[in-house]
Amino acid sequence: MDNIQIRTIFLFQFKLGRKAAETALLSQFIISLFLSLSLSLTLSFSLSTYLSSYLNVEIWLIKMILRCHLLVVLSTFIYIYIYIYIYTTLTLSIYLSIYLSIYLILFISISFYSYLSICLLQSVYIYLSISVYSYFSISVCPHLSIYLSLARFIYLSLVRSLSISIYLSIYL
């Protein structure tokens, strides 16, 4: 091979790696935003369902809240489908095999962190709704959910930028 062919191959791999990094960055941003919003909404609706059953509110309100809760669960399944779709499209590229292993390790740790934060926040919800006045728990718990969602989104953004920098240092 002469120098022109080697440069052409190197330039093609560089452009392919750069495009893959941009695609992974965008998909990770969308997935992390969607995950944090769906988890926040799920926690808010489960709290409102718990409070409405605890306070013996009318049945039509409970049905409406349960419908919203089912809608959030459905959106979580849509998120899982989008993740599987992005995963399969990324595995079609040979150049992303190392990045995918890093990405999956980080995704498992993020999922575990999200599960722990859900358990913690759910216990805070139950504690506030049982031990404190219900008005206080209704006013504080959505704020806790929003702050936890923002903290989770910042954490996911930091992990995303770290994984992209690892990918760029490996391939570029």
Secondary structure, DSSP 8 states (H G I E B T S, - for coil): --HHHHHHHHHHHHHHHHHHHHHHHHHHHHHHHHHHHHHHHHHHHHHHHHHHHHTT--HHHHHHHHHHHHHHHHHHHHHHHHHHHHHHHHHT-GGGHHHHHHHHHHHHHHHHHHHHHHHHHHHHHHHHHHHS-HHHHHHHHHHHHHHHHHHHHHHHHHHHHHHHHHHHHHH-
